[in-house]
């Protein structure tokens, strides 16, 4: 079994140091007309690079852009697809964060690439450590407002996502995480989601695809996953008591979201290692990804770094190394 560590998705934009406050100041200066959009974009690029550099320093094998360019993970992708309009603010699951709810006013149509520029920036900074995370088509629609036929809209989105995944592979992406948290609150929608991914995986040449589930109990879902034609799945273990037992004999690539990113308290490295080692004895997976339970944006920036470093250290222990 090959063992890796990776960031889940987001990374905090703002930290306590003056340098880590630059983006906040730049937003205010842009709003007041004191800097140009070009000057603001330069600060934004530097902030993204700083977040990527911190992830690299943590020691993880795969990093993201932290979704720092995104207002939120939902409207970020919707704004790049024709058919969606921006709506009001809604709470993002049970967090204290909000997303701008998209409204689908006509069937989705492609406007071209969605994430290529974001990915290429990460790859320029981090090389082969670059990965891409995106909100999935099923969850995008469930989090949006729409009066159109859900199944037809999802079919259209599947084609748009498939084209983008093929572009990402051509651009050098090895690993793409697609977030589908809404399935955990909508098991009745499983057949819709499964058909969408059959379209994506059968019609397009994609990189390695991992579906990520979080903010809900994944235990009732595990037995159904064999019908999904993706490479692997990432689970939020903090919401799923008994998940280890359900994963006996699991033979997909597995993301273990065992480091709790909704809690600032640090876990014990060796206790986590013992827990994962017990799980590994019953797995048939080819790859194991040690990762945060969800995005890191819910933590202070210094603690987000510590949690991500814990993922890297845990991965090293599991591989027989010595975590720092």
C-alpha positions as CSV (number, residue, x, y, z in Angstrom):
1,X,0.0,0.0,0.0
2,X,1.3,3.4,-1.0
3,X,0.8,6.1,1.7
4,X,0.6,9.8,1.0
5,X,-0.4,13.0,2.9
6,X,-2.5,15.7,1.4
7,X,-4.3,18.9,2.1
8,X,-8.1,18.5,1.9
9,X,-9.1,21.7,0.1
10,X,-9.0,25.2,1.8
11,X,-6.3,27.0,3.7
12,X,-6.8,30.2,5.8
13,X,-6.3,33.4,3.9
14,X,-5.5,35.5,6.9
15,X,-3.0,35.0,9.8
16,X,-1.8,36.9,12.8
17,X,1.4,38.4,11.3
18,X,1.3,41.7,9.4
19,X,2.4,39.9,6.3
20,X,-0.6,37.5,6.6
21,X,-3.0,40.5,6.9
22,X,-2.0,41.9,3.5
23,X,-5.0,40.5,1.6
24,X,-7.5,41.9,4.1
25,X,-5.9,45.4,3.8
26,X,-5.9,45.0,0.0
27,X,-9.6,44.3,-0.1
28,X,-10.3,47.5,1.8
29,X,-8.0,49.5,-0.4
30,X,-9.5,48.1,-3.6
31,X,-13.0,48.9,-2.3
32,X,-12.0,52.5,-1.5
33,X,-10.3,53.0,-4.9
34,X,-6.8,53.3,-3.4
35,X,-5.3,50.5,-5.4
36,X,-6.1,49.1,-8.9
37,X,-7.5,45.7,-9.7
38,X,-4.0,44.8,-11.1
39,X,-2.4,45.8,-7.8
40,X,-5.0,43.8,-5.9
41,X,-4.4,40.7,-8.1
42,X,-0.7,40.9,-7.3
43,X,-1.4,40.8,-3.6
44,X,-3.8,37.9,-4.2
45,X,-1.2,35.9,-6.1
46,X,1.3,36.5,-3.3
47,X,-1.2,35.3,-0.7
48,X,-1.9,32.2,-2.7
49,X,1.8,31.5,-3.1
50,X,2.3,32.0,0.6
51,X,-0.4,29.5,1.5
52,X,1.1,27.0,-1.0
53,X,4.6,27.5,0.5
54,X,3.3,26.8,4.0
55,X,1.6,23.6,2.8
56,X,4.9,22.5,1.3
57,X,6.8,23.3,4.5
58,X,4.3,21.2,6.4
59,X,5.7,18.2,4.5
60,X,2.5,17.0,2.8
61,X,2.8,15.2,-0.5
62,X,-0.1,17.0,-2.2
63,X,-1.1,20.7,-1.9
64,X,-3.9,22.9,-3.2
65,X,-4.2,26.7,-3.8
66,X,-6.2,26.8,-0.6
67,X,-9.2,28.1,-2.6
68,X,-8.0,31.5,-1.5
69,X,-9.2,33.1,-4.8
70,X,-12.8,31.8,-4.0
71,X,-15.4,33.7,-2.1
72,X,-16.7,30.2,-1.2
73,X,-16.3,26.8,-2.8
74,X,-19.9,26.8,-4.2
75,X,-20.2,30.2,-6.0
76,X,-16.6,29.9,-7.1
77,X,-17.4,27.2,-9.6
78,X,-20.9,28.3,-10.4
79,X,-19.7,31.8,-11.5
80,X,-17.6,30.1,-14.2
81,X,-20.5,28.2,-15.7
82,X,-23.1,29.8,-17.9
83,X,-26.6,29.5,-16.5
84,X,-25.9,30.4,-12.9
85,X,-26.6,33.8,-11.3
86,X,-25.4,35.0,-7.9
87,X,-27.9,35.0,-5.1
88,X,-28.1,35.7,-1.4
89,X,-26.0,34.3,1.5
90,X,-26.7,31.0,3.2
91,X,-24.9,29.2,6.0
92,X,-22.5,26.5,4.7
93,X,-23.7,23.3,6.4
94,X,-23.3,23.6,10.2
95,X,-20.3,26.0,10.1
96,X,-20.1,29.7,10.9
97,X,-19.2,30.3,7.3
98,X,-21.5,31.5,4.5
99,X,-21.7,30.9,0.8
100,X,-23.4,33.0,-1.9
101,X,-26.1,30.7,-3.2
102,X,-26.1,30.4,-7.0
103,X,-29.4,30.3,-8.8
104,X,-29.6,28.2,-12.0
105,X,-31.8,30.2,-14.4
106,X,-31.2,28.1,-17.5
107,X,-29.5,24.8,-18.3
108,X,-25.8,24.9,-17.6
109,X,-23.5,25.6,-20.6
110,X,-19.7,25.7,-20.7
111,X,-17.9,29.0,-20.9
112,X,-14.5,27.2,-21.2
113,X,-12.0,26.2,-18.6
114,X,-13.0,26.3,-15.0
115,X,-9.8,25.7,-12.9
116,X,-6.9,25.4,-15.4
117,X,-5.4,28.8,-14.4
118,X,-5.8,28.0,-10.7
119,X,-4.1,24.6,-11.1
120,X,-1.3,25.9,-13.3
121,X,-0.5,28.5,-10.7
122,X,-0.2,25.8,-8.0
123,X,1.9,23.7,-10.3
124,X,4.3,26.6,-11.0
125,X,4.9,27.0,-7.3
126,X,4.8,23.3,-6.1
127,X,5.6,21.1,-9.1
128,X,4.3,17.5,-8.8
129,X,2.8,18.3,-5.4
130,X,0.0,20.2,-7.1
131,X,-3.5,18.9,-6.8
132,X,-6.9,20.4,-7.6
133,X,-10.1,20.4,-5.4
134,X,-13.6,21.4,-6.6
135,X,-17.2,21.2,-5.5
136,X,-18.8,18.4,-7.3
137,X,-21.8,18.7,-9.7
138,X,-24.3,16.9,-7.5
139,X,-23.5,19.1,-4.4
140,X,-23.3,22.2,-6.5
141,X,-26.9,21.7,-7.7
142,X,-28.1,20.7,-4.2
143,X,-26.6,23.9,-2.7
144,X,-28.0,26.1,-5.5
145,X,-31.5,27.4,-6.1
146,X,-33.2,26.0,-9.1
147,X,-36.6,25.4,-10.6
148,X,-35.3,23.4,-13.5
149,X,-35.3,19.6,-13.8
150,X,-32.5,18.4,-11.5
151,X,-31.6,15.3,-13.4
152,X,-31.3,17.1,-16.7
153,X,-29.2,19.9,-15.1
154,X,-26.9,17.4,-13.5
155,X,-26.4,15.6,-16.9
156,X,-25.4,18.9,-18.5
157,X,-23.0,19.6,-15.6
158,X,-21.5,16.2,-15.9
159,X,-20.4,16.9,-19.4
160,X,-18.9,20.3,-18.3
161,X,-17.0,18.7,-15.4
162,X,-15.8,15.9,-17.7
163,X,-14.4,18.3,-20.2
164,X,-12.6,20.2,-17.4
165,X,-11.2,17.0,-15.8
166,X,-9.8,16.1,-19.2
167,X,-8.2,19.6,-19.5
168,X,-6.7,19.2,-16.1
169,X,-5.1,15.9,-17.0
170,X,-3.6,17.4,-20.1
171,X,-2.3,20.2,-17.9
172,X,-0.5,17.7,-15.7
173,X,-2.9,17.1,-12.9
174,X,-2.4,13.7,-11.2
175,X,-4.9,13.9,-8.5
176,X,-8.3,15.7,-8.3
177,X,-10.5,15.8,-5.3
178,X,-14.2,16.4,-6.0
179,X,-16.3,17.3,-3.0
180,X,-19.8,15.8,-2.7
181,X,-20.8,16.5,0.9
182,X,-24.5,16.9,0.0
183,X,-24.9,13.2,-0.6
184,X,-24.6,12.5,3.1
185,X,-27.8,14.4,3.6
186,X,-29.5,13.1,0.5
187,X,-28.9,9.3,0.1
188,X,-32.0,9.3,-2.1
189,X,-30.0,11.2,-4.7
190,X,-27.3,8.4,-5.0
191,X,-28.5,7.1,-8.4
192,X,-28.4,10.6,-9.9
193,X,-24.9,11.1,-8.6
194,X,-23.8,7.7,-9.8
195,X,-25.1,8.3,-13.3
196,X,-23.3,11.7,-13.5
197,X,-20.0,10.1,-12.6
198,X,-20.5,7.3,-15.1
199,X,-20.8,10.0,-17.8
200,X,-17.7,11.8,-16.5
201,X,-15.5,8.7,-16.2
202,X,-16.7,6.8,-19.3
203,X,-16.7,9.7,-21.8
204,X,-13.5,11.6,-20.7
205,X,-9.9,10.9,-20.0
206,X,-9.6,11.9,-16.4
207,X,-6.8,12.1,-13.8
208,X,-7.1,10.1,-10.5
209,X,-10.5,11.1,-9.0
210,X,-11.3,11.0,-5.3
211,X,-14.8,11.9,-4.1
212,X,-14.8,13.6,-0.7
213,X,-17.6,13.3,1.8
214,X,-17.7,15.5,5.0
215,X,-20.0,17.1,7.6
216,X,-22.1,14.0,7.8
217,X,-22.0,10.3,8.7
218,X,-20.6,8.2,5.8
219,X,-21.3,4.8,7.4
220,X,-24.7,4.2,5.6
221,X,-23.0,5.1,2.3
222,X,-20.0,2.8,2.2
223,X,-21.8,-0.3,0.9
224,X,-23.1,1.6,-2.1
225,X,-19.8,3.0,-3.3
226,X,-18.8,-0.1,-5.4
227,X,-21.1,1.1,-8.1
228,X,-19.2,4.5,-8.5
229,X,-16.6,4.4,-11.3
230,X,-14.0,6.7,-9.5
231,X,-10.6,5.9,-8.1
232,X,-11.2,6.5,-4.4
233,X,-13.1,8.2,-1.6
234,X,-12.2,10.5,1.2
235,X,-14.1,10.4,4.5
236,X,-14.5,12.7,7.4
237,X,-13.9,10.3,10.3
238,X,-15.0,12.9,12.9
239,X,-18.7,12.5,11.9
240,X,-18.7,8.8,11.3
241,X,-18.4,6.5,14.4
242,X,-17.9,2.9,13.3
243,X,-16.5,3.8,9.9
244,X,-13.3,1.8,10.4
245,X,-15.4,-1.4,10.8
246,X,-17.4,-0.6,7.7
247,X,-14.2,-0.2,5.7
248,X,-13.1,-3.8,6.1
249,X,-12.0,-5.1,2.7
250,X,-12.2,-1.7,1.1
251,X,-10.3,-1.8,-2.1
252,X,-10.6,1.8,-3.5
253,X,-8.0,4.5,-2.8
254,X,-8.8,5.9,0.6
255,X,-8.6,9.3,2.1
256,X,-8.5,9.2,5.8
257,X,-9.8,12.5,7.2
258,X,-8.8,11.6,10.7
259,X,-7.2,15.0,11.8
260,X,-10.1,17.1,13.1
261,X,-10.2,20.5,11.4
262,X,-13.2,21.8,13.3
263,X,-11.3,21.6,16.6
264,X,-8.2,23.5,17.6
265,X,-7.1,20.8,20.0
266,X,-4.1,18.8,18.6
267,X,-4.4,15.1,18.4
268,X,-1.7,12.7,19.6
269,X,0.4,11.5,16.8
270,X,1.0,8.0,18.1
271,X,-2.6,7.5,19.1
272,X,-3.6,8.4,15.5
273,X,-1.0,6.1,14.1
274,X,-2.3,3.1,16.2
275,X,-5.8,3.8,15.0
276,X,-4.8,4.0,11.3
277,X,-2.5,0.9,11.5
278,X,-5.4,-1.1,12.9
279,X,-7.6,0.1,10.0
280,X,-4.9,-0.7,7.4
281,X,-4.7,-4.3,8.4
282,X,-8.2,-4.8,6.9
283,X,-7.9,-2.7,3.8
284,X,-7.2,-3.8,0.2
285,X,-6.6,-0.2,-1.0
286,X,-3.7,0.5,-3.3
287,X,-3.3,4.1,-2.0
288,X,-3.9,5.7,1.4
289,X,-4.1,9.5,1.8
290,X,-3.7,10.9,5.3
291,X,-5.6,14.2,5.3
292,X,-7.6,16.7,7.3
293,X,-11.3,15.9,8.0
294,X,-12.4,18.9,5.9
295,X,-11.0,22.2,4.7
296,X,-8.6,24.1,7.0
297,X,-10.3,27.5,6.7
298,X,-12.2,26.8,10.0
299,X,-8.9,27.0,12.0
300,X,-6.5,29.9,12.8
301,X,-3.7,29.9,10.3
302,X,-1.0,28.8,12.7
303,X,-3.1,25.9,13.9
304,X,-4.1,25.0,10.3
305,X,-0.3,24.6,9.6
306,X,0.1,22.4,12.7
307,X,-2.8,20.2,11.7
308,X,-1.5,19.8,8.2
309,X,2.0,19.0,9.5
310,X,0.4,16.4,11.7
311,X,-1.0,14.7,8.6
312,X,2.5,14.7,7.1
313,X,4.1,13.3,10.3
314,X,1.4,10.6,10.6
315,X,2.1,9.6,7.0
316,X,5.8,9.3,7.8
317,X,5.1,7.1,10.9
318,X,2.8,4.9,8.9
319,X,5.5,4.5,6.2
320,X,8.0,3.4,8.9
321,X,9.7,6.8,9.2
322,X,9.9,9.1,12.2
323,X,7.4,12.0,12.3
324,X,9.0,15.3,13.4
